[in-house]
């Protein structure tokens, strides 16, 4: 259950989970039924949602791509689903998420879980 600190520093339950998710995944972070030419383009789309929501700069998008180039397609965490990310850096302005649903799935190079559409 979400929680926060009150004015006295005590942790209290936050019963308004909707406002929490809206802060981390606002409407501006969604890109639905969009085309991507390849996995790099799919990550650029995810980065576009992060930048549009004020969570990161464009540099973080480049960092996400570099991470996959260095570490491989481990970000493809389930059949059809990737969770693009990189390490914390100056390019991260706030904690948040973006959600991309591709109109046509793309290959990331993960034999078990390709192709990716979300």
Buried (B, 14 or more C-beta within 10 A) or exposed (E): EEEEEEEEEEEEEEEEEEEEEEEEBBEBBBBEEBEBEEBBBBBBBBBBBBBBBEBBBEBBBBBBBEBBEEEEBEBBEEEEEBEBBBEEEEBBBEEBBBEBEBEEBBBBEBEEBBBBBB
